[in-house]
């Protein structure tokens, strides 16, 4: 377990409340006896002891591991209990390797285990965008994001299990709704021994009544789709008593077979109500099969949206890494040109020391840019919803940090002894999008709009269900019995005794206060969801317009930056020629041209990535990103999944076979050529 110097802790706690705790902590670590005496003294002091105990608890919590002992220490505890020094010494000696919270996942390499200076071509691993998407989608149980939300708000992360969780919800899921129509078997058996005295000689023997009574019943009940409850039961009663007036002796059998029907005629009647609200529903609390299915459909659309955002994040990380490599190429080339310029100026003494120092200053500036472009800084890169739904390009820079982001999002090890680089190039073909087709596709296919339409459908069904509660409850009841009775066990099929009953059961809440409130609440909710859909459609128009315009802007800027780069390149060639002939009076003109060349080339690569992301965003706004990236969703298990499950069952039956499970963290073999950027940095 790592140790924490007391000086480091003392520097961190500057509040006055913590100073007594830190001083006491030093004393406890240096001398156990002195600390025990300090505790004894503190136990007799009022509010100072309370402040000391609070500070000590906070200080101990700062240095203790997350799963340390749950024992608590309180200042002033009596003899035979754990002292403060014993508590702290046990805390320091605790071994985190044997903790119940030992990590389930730990990588073997760190970020410094790869050396750029000794990097070999075999350590460069090229991946296409389609490969990254395939790896990320097929190996992700959670829809990761580049903001590491799993640490801050893990409950907000989408998972591949979310639709199944909604479907199997025991309260609001489809199976829970269907269970209301399942048949129910019931049975009971009760035995009684009765001994009573009566003020009547006709009961028992001289008023003393003895009885052994056994009642057994079993049956089945079933709810129909129209709300009716059908019950069939068989009841058997055995009675042995000392009644002197018994006809068949001391014991008899009484048995009957009963069929009962309770059918709602107003509230709760019909298949529509029972499919929407479900049997036994109350105003505002509906859980029918149709509503449960709508909730499942909403969860499926939400899952599709999370997969779409996940694929967009993979593409964001991919093109961020591509730009980082191109940025490193540009910065390295600019540095090499700065070195060449310094050497050229040194060969011409008439330029003077001032010009040499200017060239050296630019050299060190470019060298700093190379270091930053290689390693990067922990800043946000391109992410979803940072200006556009799919993500607007944001230059965070840094090959190493961009590569780790890509590894994180597709499920590869964060650190290993290889470098991943994009093997795809941005497509520079000019694309024109038809507005009518694009907006029509967007209004039909966008996941947000489809989800909202399901929500509106849910509110409409709830309104239909809640309107039924404005009716009184009127149930028709019918029952039919066939009895058997004798001193022998006779069946009711002998047709000796038959009974039947018919009736009505009526209940009406005066005023329907709760029913009217439920209807009004649902109407307001429906109006709200309808307005949300209208605003979402306007937002889709806004987002698609921005995406198409951004694609146009990025392509035009791409051409402009290319022309700018060609112009500044010709300018630098002319200035170099003048420098060779001694006709350059001011070296800063050449240095400024080199800086502008670097900026033009960086902006060119940035425009290429922006155009690529803009085309992606157009497809996202149209609702066709998943098909654009060759990603398709299916509710049923795939054939490969079924085959793998069968193989696992077969291997479990064979004791000699070892069951292998797929590792969710993938590590593909290294391949591909080394990029010029890494080679230049070496």
C-alpha positions as CSV (number, residue, x, y, z in Angstrom):
1,X,0.0,0.0,0.0
2,X,1.4,3.5,-0.8
3,X,2.3,5.7,2.1
4,X,1.4,9.3,2.4
5,X,4.0,11.7,3.9
6,X,2.5,13.8,6.7
7,X,4.1,16.9,5.3
8,X,2.1,16.5,2.1
9,X,-1.1,16.1,4.0
10,X,-0.4,19.1,6.2
11,X,0.2,21.3,3.1
12,X,-3.2,20.3,1.8
13,X,-5.3,21.0,4.8
14,X,-5.2,24.8,5.3
15,X,-8.4,25.2,7.2
16,X,-8.2,25.9,10.9
17,X,-10.4,23.0,11.7
18,X,-8.0,20.5,10.2
19,X,-4.8,21.8,11.8
20,X,-5.5,20.1,15.2
21,X,-6.2,16.9,13.3
22,X,-3.0,17.1,11.4
23,X,-0.9,17.9,14.4
24,X,-2.5,15.0,16.3
25,X,-2.0,12.7,13.3
26,X,1.8,13.6,13.3
27,X,1.9,12.8,17.0
28,X,0.2,9.5,16.5
29,X,2.6,8.4,13.8
30,X,5.6,9.4,15.8
31,X,4.7,8.2,19.3
32,X,1.7,6.0,20.1
33,X,1.9,6.7,23.9
34,X,1.7,10.5,23.3
35,X,-1.3,10.1,21.1
36,X,-3.1,8.0,23.6
37,X,-2.5,10.6,26.3
38,X,-3.7,13.3,23.8
39,X,-7.0,11.3,23.3
40,X,-7.5,11.1,27.1
41,X,-7.0,14.8,27.5
42,X,-9.3,15.5,24.6
43,X,-12.1,13.3,26.0
44,X,-12.5,15.8,28.9
45,X,-12.7,19.0,26.8
46,X,-16.0,20.1,25.4
47,X,-16.3,21.5,21.9
48,X,-12.5,21.2,21.3
49,X,-12.8,17.5,21.5
50,X,-15.7,17.5,19.1
51,X,-13.7,19.6,16.6
52,X,-10.7,17.3,17.0
53,X,-12.7,14.2,16.4
54,X,-14.3,15.7,13.3
55,X,-10.9,16.8,11.9
56,X,-9.4,13.4,12.7
57,X,-12.2,11.6,10.9
58,X,-11.8,13.8,7.8
59,X,-8.0,13.3,7.8
60,X,-8.3,9.6,8.1
61,X,-10.9,9.5,5.3
62,X,-8.5,11.4,3.1
63,X,-5.7,8.7,3.4
64,X,-7.8,5.6,3.7
65,X,-8.6,3.3,0.7
66,X,-12.1,3.1,-0.5
67,X,-12.8,-0.3,0.9
68,X,-11.0,-0.1,4.2
69,X,-12.4,-1.3,7.5
70,X,-15.8,0.0,8.5
71,X,-14.9,0.3,12.2
72,X,-15.2,3.8,13.6
73,X,-13.1,5.5,16.3
74,X,-14.7,8.0,18.7
75,X,-12.6,10.2,21.0
76,X,-13.1,9.4,24.7
77,X,-14.1,5.7,24.3
78,X,-13.6,3.5,27.4
79,X,-11.1,0.8,28.3
80,X,-11.1,-2.3,26.3
81,X,-12.1,-0.5,23.1
82,X,-9.9,0.4,20.1
83,X,-7.7,3.5,20.7
84,X,-6.9,6.1,18.1
85,X,-3.3,4.8,17.5
86,X,-4.5,1.2,17.1
87,X,-7.1,2.4,14.7
88,X,-4.6,4.4,12.6
89,X,-1.9,1.7,12.7
90,X,-4.5,-0.9,11.5
91,X,-5.6,1.6,8.8
92,X,-2.0,2.1,7.5
93,X,-1.2,-1.7,7.6
94,X,-4.3,-2.6,5.6
95,X,-3.5,-4.3,2.3
96,X,-5.6,-3.1,-0.6
97,X,-4.6,-6.1,-2.7
98,X,-6.8,-8.2,-0.6
99,X,-9.7,-5.8,-0.6
100,X,-13.1,-6.7,-1.8
101,X,-12.9,-3.7,-4.2
102,X,-9.9,-5.0,-6.1
103,X,-10.0,-3.8,-9.7
104,X,-11.6,-6.0,-12.3
105,X,-9.7,-4.5,-15.2
106,X,-6.0,-3.3,-15.1
107,X,-3.7,-2.9,-18.1
108,X,-0.1,-4.0,-18.2
109,X,1.3,-0.9,-19.9
110,X,1.5,2.8,-19.1
111,X,1.7,5.8,-21.3
112,X,5.5,6.0,-21.0
113,X,6.1,2.3,-22.0
114,X,6.3,3.3,-25.7
115,X,9.3,5.3,-26.8
116,X,8.9,7.4,-30.0
117,X,12.6,7.4,-30.5
118,X,12.8,3.6,-30.8
119,X,9.5,3.1,-32.5
120,X,9.6,0.4,-35.2
121,X,7.3,0.0,-38.3
122,X,5.8,-3.1,-36.6
123,X,4.5,-1.0,-33.8
124,X,2.5,1.2,-36.1
125,X,-1.1,-0.1,-36.4
126,X,-3.3,1.4,-39.1
127,X,-7.1,1.3,-38.8
128,X,-9.7,2.4,-41.3
129,X,-12.8,4.3,-40.2
130,X,-15.0,1.3,-40.9
131,X,-12.8,-1.0,-38.9
132,X,-12.9,1.5,-35.9
133,X,-16.7,1.6,-36.2
134,X,-17.0,-2.2,-36.4
135,X,-14.6,-2.6,-33.4
136,X,-16.5,0.0,-31.3
137,X,-20.0,-1.3,-32.1
138,X,-19.3,-5.0,-31.7
139,X,-17.2,-4.7,-28.5
140,X,-19.2,-2.2,-26.6
141,X,-21.8,-3.0,-24.0
142,X,-22.0,0.7,-23.0
143,X,-22.3,3.6,-25.5
144,X,-19.1,5.4,-24.5
145,X,-18.5,9.0,-25.1
146,X,-15.4,11.2,-25.2
147,X,-16.4,13.1,-22.1
148,X,-15.8,10.0,-19.8
149,X,-19.3,10.3,-18.5
150,X,-19.0,6.9,-16.9
151,X,-17.1,8.4,-14.0
152,X,-19.3,11.5,-13.4
153,X,-22.8,10.3,-14.2
154,X,-22.7,6.5,-15.0
155,X,-26.5,6.3,-14.7
156,X,-26.8,8.5,-17.8
157,X,-24.9,6.1,-20.1
158,X,-26.8,4.1,-22.6
159,X,-26.3,0.3,-22.7
160,X,-27.1,-2.5,-25.1
161,X,-29.3,-3.9,-22.2
162,X,-31.5,-0.9,-21.9
163,X,-34.3,-2.1,-24.2
164,X,-34.3,-5.5,-22.4
165,X,-34.4,-3.8,-19.0
166,X,-37.5,-1.8,-20.1
167,X,-39.1,-4.9,-21.6
168,X,-38.6,-7.0,-18.5
169,X,-39.6,-4.3,-16.0
170,X,-41.7,-6.2,-13.4
171,X,-43.9,-3.1,-12.9
172,X,-44.3,-1.4,-16.3
173,X,-42.9,-3.9,-18.8
174,X,-44.7,-5.9,-21.4
175,X,-44.4,-9.2,-19.6
176,X,-45.8,-7.5,-16.4
177,X,-48.7,-6.2,-18.4
178,X,-49.4,-9.6,-20.0
179,X,-49.2,-11.4,-16.6
180,X,-52.5,-9.8,-15.7
181,X,-54.2,-12.2,-18.2
182,X,-52.3,-15.3,-17.0
183,X,-54.3,-18.1,-15.4
184,X,-53.9,-18.4,-11.7
185,X,-54.0,-21.7,-9.8
186,X,-55.1,-21.6,-6.2
187,X,-55.6,-24.2,-3.5
188,X,-56.1,-24.2,0.2
189,X,-56.7,-26.8,2.9
190,X,-57.8,-25.9,6.4
191,X,-58.3,-28.3,9.3
192,X,-60.2,-27.2,12.5
193,X,-60.8,-28.9,15.8
194,X,-63.7,-27.3,17.6
195,X,-64.8,-27.8,21.2
196,X,-67.7,-25.6,22.3
197,X,-70.4,-25.4,25.0
198,X,-73.9,-24.2,24.2
199,X,-76.8,-23.2,26.4
200,X,-78.9,-25.6,24.4
201,X,-79.2,-29.4,24.8
202,X,-79.9,-29.8,21.1
203,X,-76.3,-29.0,20.2
204,X,-73.8,-31.9,20.6
205,X,-74.4,-34.0,23.7
206,X,-76.1,-32.1,26.4
207,X,-74.8,-28.8,25.0
208,X,-71.2,-29.9,24.5
209,X,-70.3,-29.8,20.8
210,X,-67.1,-31.6,19.4
211,X,-66.1,-31.2,15.8
212,X,-63.3,-32.1,13.4
213,X,-63.8,-29.9,10.3
214,X,-61.6,-30.0,7.1
215,X,-62.1,-27.7,4.2
216,X,-60.1,-28.2,1.0
217,X,-60.5,-26.3,-2.2
218,X,-58.5,-25.8,-5.4
219,X,-59.3,-24.1,-8.7
220,X,-58.2,-21.9,-11.5
221,X,-59.0,-18.3,-12.4
222,X,-58.4,-16.5,-15.7
223,X,-58.9,-12.9,-16.8
224,X,-60.2,-12.5,-20.4
225,X,-59.2,-9.8,-22.9
226,X,-62.6,-8.1,-22.4
227,X,-62.0,-7.8,-18.6
228,X,-64.1,-10.7,-17.4
229,X,-62.9,-12.9,-14.6
230,X,-63.6,-16.6,-14.9
231,X,-63.2,-18.9,-11.9
232,X,-63.6,-22.6,-11.6
233,X,-63.2,-24.2,-8.2
234,X,-63.7,-27.5,-6.5
235,X,-64.5,-27.5,-2.7
236,X,-64.5,-30.5,-0.4
237,X,-65.7,-30.4,3.2
238,X,-65.2,-33.2,5.7
239,X,-67.2,-32.8,9.0
240,X,-67.1,-35.2,11.9
241,X,-69.0,-34.1,15.1
242,X,-71.0,-35.5,18.0
243,X,-74.3,-33.9,16.9
244,X,-77.0,-36.3,18.0
245,X,-79.4,-35.3,15.3
246,X,-77.1,-36.2,12.5
247,X,-78.8,-38.0,9.6
248,X,-75.8,-40.1,8.3
249,X,-73.8,-40.6,11.5
250,X,-70.9,-38.8,13.0
251,X,-69.2,-37.8,9.7
252,X,-70.2,-36.5,6.3
253,X,-68.7,-35.3,3.0
254,X,-69.9,-32.1,1.3
255,X,-68.4,-31.3,-2.1
256,X,-69.4,-28.9,-4.8
257,X,-68.0,-27.8,-8.2
258,X,-68.5,-24.0,-8.8
259,X,-68.1,-21.9,-11.9
260,X,-68.2,-18.1,-11.5
261,X,-68.1,-15.2,-14.0
262,X,-67.6,-11.5,-13.2
263,X,-67.9,-9.4,-16.4
264,X,-67.6,-5.6,-16.4
265,X,-70.3,-3.9,-18.4
266,X,-69.2,-0.2,-18.2
267,X,-65.9,0.6,-16.5
268,X,-63.3,-2.0,-17.4
269,X,-65.3,-3.5,-20.2
270,X,-64.0,-4.2,-23.7
271,X,-60.7,-5.2,-25.1
272,X,-59.6,-1.6,-25.9
273,X,-59.6,-0.6,-22.2
274,X,-57.9,-3.7,-21.0
275,X,-55.2,-3.5,-23.7
276,X,-54.5,0.1,-22.8
277,X,-55.1,0.4,-19.1
278,X,-55.0,-3.2,-18.0
279,X,-57.2,-5.0,-15.5
280,X,-57.4,-3.3,-12.1
281,X,-56.1,0.1,-13.4
282,X,-56.9,3.3,-11.6
283,X,-57.0,6.9,-12.9
284,X,-53.5,8.0,-13.9
285,X,-52.0,4.6,-13.3
286,X,-52.3,2.7,-16.5
287,X,-50.3,-0.4,-17.4
288,X,-51.8,-2.1,-20.4
289,X,-50.1,-4.2,-23.0
290,X,-50.3,-1.4,-25.6
291,X,-48.7,1.2,-23.3
292,X,-46.0,-1.3,-22.2
293,X,-45.2,-2.0,-25.9
294,X,-45.0,1.8,-26.6
295,X,-42.6,2.2,-23.7
296,X,-40.5,-0.6,-25.2
297,X,-40.6,1.1,-28.6
298,X,-39.5,4.4,-27.0
299,X,-36.5,2.6,-25.4
300,X,-35.6,1.0,-28.8
301,X,-35.6,4.5,-30.5
302,X,-33.5,5.9,-27.6
303,X,-31.1,3.0,-28.0
304,X,-30.9,3.7,-31.7
305,X,-30.1,7.3,-31.0
306,X,-27.4,6.3,-28.5
307,X,-25.8,4.0,-31.1
308,X,-25.9,6.9,-33.6
309,X,-24.2,9.3,-31.2
310,X,-21.7,6.5,-30.3
311,X,-20.8,6.1,-34.0
312,X,-20.5,9.8,-34.4
313,X,-18.1,10.0,-31.5
314,X,-16.0,7.2,-33.0
315,X,-15.8,9.2,-36.3
316,X,-15.0,12.4,-34.3
317,X,-12.1,10.7,-32.5
318,X,-10.9,9.2,-35.8
319,X,-10.7,12.4,-37.7
320,X,-9.2,14.2,-34.6
321,X,-6.4,11.7,-34.7
322,X,-6.0,12.1,-38.5
323,X,-5.7,15.9,-38.1
324,X,-3.3,15.4,-35.2
325,X,-1.0,13.4,-37.4
326,X,-1.2,16.0,-40.2
327,X,-0.7,18.8,-37.7
328,X,2.4,17.0,-36.4
329,X,3.6,16.6,-40.0
330,X,3.2,20.3,-40.6
331,X,4.9,21.4,-37.4
332,X,7.8,19.0,-38.0
333,X,8.3,20.3,-41.5
334,X,8.2,23.9,-40.3
335,X,10.8,23.1,-37.6
336,X,13.1,21.5,-40.2
337,X,12.7,24.5,-42.4
338,X,13.6,26.7,-39.4
339,X,16.8,24.6,-38.8
340,X,17.7,25.1,-42.5
341,X,17.1,28.8,-42.3
342,X,19.3,29.1,-39.2
343,X,22.1,27.3,-41.0
344,X,21.7,29.5,-44.1
345,X,21.9,32.7,-42.0
346,X,25.0,31.5,-40.1
347,X,26.7,31.0,-43.4
348,X,26.3,34.7,-44.2
349,X,28.0,36.8,-41.5
350,X,26.7,40.0,-43.0
351,X,23.2,39.2,-41.7
352,X,24.4,39.9,-38.1
353,X,23.6,38.3,-34.8
354,X,20.1,39.9,-34.6
355,X,18.9,38.0,-37.6
356,X,20.4,34.8,-36.2
357,X,18.6,35.2,-32.9
358,X,15.4,35.9,-34.7
359,X,15.8,32.7,-36.6
360,X,16.7,30.8,-33.4
361,X,13.6,32.2,-31.7
362,X,11.4,30.9,-34.4
363,X,13.2,27.5,-34.4
364,X,12.5,27.1,-30.7
365,X,8.9,28.2,-31.2
366,X,8.4,25.5,-33.9
367,X,10.2,23.0,-31.6
368,X,7.6,23.8,-28.9
369,X,4.8,23.4,-31.4
370,X,6.2,19.9,-32.3
371,X,6.2,18.8,-28.7
372,X,2.7,20.0,-28.1
373,X,1.5,18.5,-31.4
374,X,3.0,15.2,-30.5
375,X,1.8,14.9,-26.9
376,X,-1.2,17.2,-26.8
377,X,-3.0,18.6,-23.8
378,X,-6.1,17.2,-22.0
379,X,-8.6,19.5,-23.6
380,X,-11.9,18.6,-25.2
381,X,-11.7,17.7,-28.8
382,X,-14.5,17.2,-31.3
383,X,-17.6,15.9,-29.4
384,X,-21.3,15.5,-30.1
385,X,-23.5,18.5,-29.4
386,X,-20.6,21.0,-29.2
387,X,-22.3,23.3,-31.8
388,X,-23.9,20.6,-34.0
389,X,-25.6,17.3,-33.2
390,X,-22.8,15.1,-34.5
391,X,-20.0,17.4,-33.4
392,X,-18.2,20.4,-34.9
393,X,-14.4,20.0,-35.4
394,X,-12.4,21.4,-32.5
395,X,-8.6,21.4,-32.8
396,X,-7.3,20.0,-29.5
397,X,-4.0,18.9,-31.0
398,X,-1.7,16.1,-29.9
399,X,-1.2,12.7,-31.5
400,X,-0.8,10.8,-28.2
401,X,-3.9,12.2,-26.5
402,X,-6.0,11.9,-29.7
403,X,-4.8,8.3,-30.1
404,X,-5.8,7.5,-26.5
405,X,-9.2,9.0,-27.1
406,X,-9.7,6.7,-30.1
407,X,-8.6,3.7,-28.1
408,X,-11.0,4.7,-25.3
409,X,-14.0,5.0,-27.6
410,X,-13.5,1.8,-29.6
411,X,-12.6,-0.3,-26.6
412,X,-8.9,-0.9,-27.2
413,X,-6.3,-0.9,-24.4
414,X,-5.6,2.7,-23.4
415,X,-1.8,2.0,-23.5
416,X,0.2,-0.6,-25.2
417,X,3.5,-0.8,-27.1
418,X,1.9,0.3,-30.4
419,X,0.7,3.5,-32.1
420,X,-2.6,3.6,-33.9
421,X,-2.9,5.8,-37.0
422,X,-5.8,6.4,-39.4
423,X,-5.3,4.7,-42.8
424,X,-8.2,6.5,-44.4
425,X,-7.9,9.9,-46.1
426,X,-10.7,12.5,-46.2
427,X,-12.9,12.5,-49.3
428,X,-12.4,15.7,-51.1
429,X,-15.2,15.2,-53.7
430,X,-17.7,18.0,-53.8
431,X,-21.2,16.9,-52.8
432,X,-24.4,18.7,-53.4
433,X,-27.5,17.9,-51.3
434,X,-31.0,18.3,-52.4
435,X,-32.9,20.2,-49.8
436,X,-36.4,18.7,-50.4
437,X,-35.2,15.1,-50.3
438,X,-33.0,15.9,-47.3
439,X,-35.6,17.5,-45.2
440,X,-38.2,14.9,-46.1
441,X,-35.8,12.1,-44.9
442,X,-35.0,14.1,-41.8
443,X,-38.6,14.6,-40.7
444,X,-39.3,10.9,-41.2
445,X,-36.1,9.2,-40.0
446,X,-34.7,11.4,-37.2
447,X,-34.5,9.4,-34.0
448,X,-35.6,12.3,-31.9
449,X,-38.8,12.9,-33.9
450,X,-39.6,9.2,-34.0
451,X,-39.3,9.0,-30.2
452,X,-41.5,12.1,-29.7
453,X,-44.1,10.6,-32.0
454,X,-44.1,7.5,-29.8
455,X,-44.5,9.7,-26.7
456,X,-47.5,11.4,-28.3
457,X,-49.0,8.0,-29.1
458,X,-48.5,7.0,-25.5
459,X,-50.3,10.2,-24.3
460,X,-53.2,9.5,-26.8
461,X,-53.6,6.0,-25.4
462,X,-53.5,7.3,-21.9
463,X,-56.2,9.8,-22.7
464,X,-58.4,7.0,-24.1
465,X,-57.8,4.9,-21.0
466,X,-58.4,7.7,-18.5
467,X,-61.7,8.7,-20.2
468,X,-63.1,5.3,-19.3
469,X,-62.9,6.3,-15.7
470,X,-65.7,8.8,-16.3
471,X,-68.1,5.7,-16.4
472,X,-69.5,4.0,-13.3
473,X,-68.5,0.5,-12.5
474,X,-71.3,-2.1,-13.3
475,X,-70.4,-5.8,-13.2
476,X,-72.6,-8.7,-14.1
477,X,-72.1,-11.7,-11.8
478,X,-73.1,-15.3,-12.4
479,X,-72.4,-18.5,-10.6
480,X,-73.3,-22.2,-11.0
481,X,-72.7,-25.0,-8.6
482,X,-73.1,-28.7,-8.6
483,X,-73.2,-30.3,-5.2
484,X,-72.6,-33.7,-3.8
485,X,-73.5,-34.8,-0.2
486,X,-73.5,-38.1,1.6
487,X,-71.7,-40.2,4.2
488,X,-69.6,-41.5,1.3
489,X,-67.4,-39.4,-0.9
490,X,-69.8,-38.7,-3.7
491,X,-69.0,-36.4,-6.7
492,X,-71.1,-33.4,-7.8
493,X,-71.5,-35.1,-11.2
494,X,-74.3,-37.2,-9.8
495,X,-76.6,-34.2,-10.5
496,X,-78.4,-34.5,-7.2
497,X,-78.0,-30.9,-6.2
498,X,-77.6,-27.9,-8.6
499,X,-77.5,-24.2,-7.7
500,X,-77.1,-20.9,-9.7
501,X,-77.0,-17.2,-9.0
502,X,-77.2,-14.0,-11.1
503,X,-76.6,-10.4,-10.0
504,X,-75.2,-7.0,-10.7
505,X,-72.6,-5.0,-8.8
506,X,-72.7,-1.2,-9.1
507,X,-70.3,1.5,-7.9
508,X,-70.1,5.1,-8.9
509,X,-67.9,7.8,-7.4
510,X,-70.0,11.0,-7.0
511,X,-68.6,13.7,-9.2
512,X,-65.8,11.6,-10.8
513,X,-63.2,14.0,-9.3
514,X,-60.2,11.8,-9.8
515,X,-61.4,10.7,-13.3
516,X,-61.8,14.3,-14.5
517,X,-58.4,15.2,-13.1
518,X,-56.7,12.3,-14.9
519,X,-58.4,13.2,-18.2
520,X,-57.4,16.9,-17.9
521,X,-53.9,16.0,-16.9
522,X,-53.5,13.7,-19.9
523,X,-54.9,16.4,-22.2
524,X,-52.4,18.9,-21.0
525,X,-49.5,16.4,-21.3
526,X,-50.7,15.6,-24.8
527,X,-50.7,19.3,-25.8
528,X,-47.3,19.7,-24.3
529,X,-45.8,16.8,-26.2
530,X,-47.4,18.0,-29.5
531,X,-45.8,21.4,-29.0
532,X,-42.4,19.7,-28.3
533,X,-42.7,17.8,-31.6
534,X,-43.3,21.0,-33.5
535,X,-40.3,22.7,-31.9
536,X,-38.2,19.5,-32.6
537,X,-39.2,19.7,-36.3
538,X,-38.1,23.3,-36.4
539,X,-34.8,22.3,-34.7
540,X,-34.3,19.6,-37.4
541,X,-34.8,22.3,-40.1
542,X,-32.2,24.4,-38.2
543,X,-29.7,21.6,-37.8
544,X,-30.0,20.4,-41.4
545,X,-29.6,23.9,-42.8
546,X,-26.5,24.4,-40.7
547,X,-25.0,21.1,-41.8
548,X,-25.6,21.7,-45.5
549,X,-24.2,25.2,-45.2
550,X,-21.2,24.0,-43.2
551,X,-20.4,21.5,-45.9
552,X,-20.5,24.2,-48.5
553,X,-18.3,26.5,-46.4
554,X,-15.8,23.8,-45.5
555,X,-15.3,22.8,-49.2
556,X,-14.9,26.4,-50.4
557,X,-12.4,27.1,-47.6
558,X,-10.6,23.9,-48.5
559,X,-9.9,25.3,-52.0
560,X,-9.0,28.7,-50.6
561,X,-6.5,27.3,-48.2
562,X,-5.0,25.2,-50.9
563,X,-4.5,28.3,-53.1
564,X,-3.1,30.2,-50.1
565,X,-0.6,27.5,-49.4
566,X,0.6,27.5,-53.0
567,X,1.0,31.3,-52.9
568,X,3.0,31.3,-49.7
569,X,5.1,28.4,-50.9
570,X,6.1,30.4,-54.0
571,X,6.9,33.4,-51.8
572,X,9.2,31.3,-49.6
573,X,11.0,29.9,-52.6
574,X,11.6,33.5,-53.9
575,X,12.8,34.7,-50.4
576,X,15.2,31.7,-50.1
577,X,16.7,32.6,-53.5
578,X,17.1,36.2,-52.4
579,X,18.8,35.0,-49.2
580,X,21.3,33.0,-51.2
581,X,22.2,36.0,-53.3
582,X,22.3,38.3,-50.3
583,X,19.4,40.5,-51.4
584,X,17.2,39.9,-48.3
585,X,17.7,42.9,-46.1
586,X,15.2,41.8,-43.4
587,X,15.2,38.1,-42.3
588,X,11.9,38.5,-40.4
589,X,10.1,38.6,-43.8
590,X,11.3,35.1,-44.5
591,X,10.5,33.9,-41.0
592,X,7.0,35.4,-41.2
593,X,6.4,33.7,-44.6
594,X,7.4,30.4,-43.0
595,X,4.9,30.9,-40.2
596,X,2.2,31.7,-42.7
597,X,3.1,28.6,-44.7
598,X,2.6,26.5,-41.6
599,X,-0.7,28.2,-40.8
600,X,-2.0,27.7,-44.3
601,X,-1.1,24.0,-44.4
602,X,-2.7,23.4,-41.0
603,X,-5.8,25.3,-42.1
604,X,-5.9,23.2,-45.2
605,X,-5.9,19.9,-43.3
606,X,-8.4,21.4,-40.9
607,X,-10.7,22.4,-43.7
608,X,-10.5,18.8,-45.1
609,X,-11.5,17.4,-41.7
610,X,-14.2,19.9,-41.3
611,X,-15.6,19.0,-44.7
612,X,-15.6,15.3,-43.9
613,X,-17.4,16.0,-40.6
614,X,-19.9,18.3,-42.3
615,X,-20.8,15.6,-44.8
616,X,-21.2,13.2,-41.8
617,X,-23.4,15.7,-40.0
618,X,-25.7,16.1,-43.0
619,X,-26.3,12.3,-43.0
620,X,-26.8,12.5,-39.2
621,X,-29.3,15.3,-39.5
622,X,-31.1,13.4,-42.2
623,X,-31.4,10.4,-39.9
624,X,-29.4,8.1,-42.1
625,X,-26.0,8.1,-40.3
626,X,-26.2,4.4,-39.3
627,X,-26.9,3.2,-42.8
628,X,-24.3,5.6,-44.1
629,X,-21.8,3.9,-41.8
630,X,-23.1,0.4,-42.6
631,X,-24.5,-0.1,-39.1
632,X,-27.8,-2.0,-38.7
633,X,-29.8,-2.8,-35.6
634,X,-31.9,-6.0,-35.0
635,X,-34.1,-6.8,-32.0
636,X,-33.6,-10.6,-32.3
637,X,-30.3,-12.4,-31.4
638,X,-28.0,-12.8,-34.3
639,X,-27.1,-16.3,-35.7
640,X,-23.5,-15.9,-34.5
641,X,-24.8,-15.3,-31.0
642,X,-27.0,-18.3,-31.1
643,X,-24.2,-20.5,-32.4
644,X,-21.8,-19.2,-29.7
645,X,-24.4,-20.0,-27.0
646,X,-24.7,-23.5,-28.4
647,X,-21.0,-24.1,-28.4
648,X,-20.7,-22.8,-24.8
649,X,-23.5,-25.3,-23.7
650,X,-21.7,-28.1,-25.4
651,X,-18.4,-27.2,-23.7
652,X,-20.0,-27.0,-20.3
653,X,-21.2,-30.6,-20.8
654,X,-17.6,-31.8,-21.5
655,X,-15.6,-31.5,-18.3
656,X,-12.3,-31.7,-20.2
657,X,-13.1,-28.7,-22.4
658,X,-12.2,-25.2,-21.3
659,X,-14.8,-22.6,-21.7
660,X,-13.4,-19.5,-23.4
661,X,-15.1,-16.1,-23.1
662,X,-14.6,-13.2,-25.4
663,X,-12.5,-10.5,-24.0
664,X,-14.4,-7.2,-24.4
665,X,-11.1,-5.3,-24.7
666,X,-9.7,-6.1,-28.2
667,X,-6.1,-5.9,-29.3
668,X,-5.6,-6.5,-33.0
669,X,-2.1,-7.4,-34.4
670,X,0.1,-4.6,-35.4
671,X,0.5,-3.9,-39.1
672,X,0.8,-1.0,-41.5
673,X,3.6,1.4,-42.5
674,X,5.0,4.1,-40.2
675,X,3.6,7.5,-40.8
676,X,5.9,10.4,-41.7
677,X,5.0,12.4,-38.6
678,X,6.2,9.8,-36.1
679,X,9.3,9.1,-38.2
680,X,10.1,12.8,-38.4
681,X,9.8,13.3,-34.6
682,X,12.2,10.5,-34.0
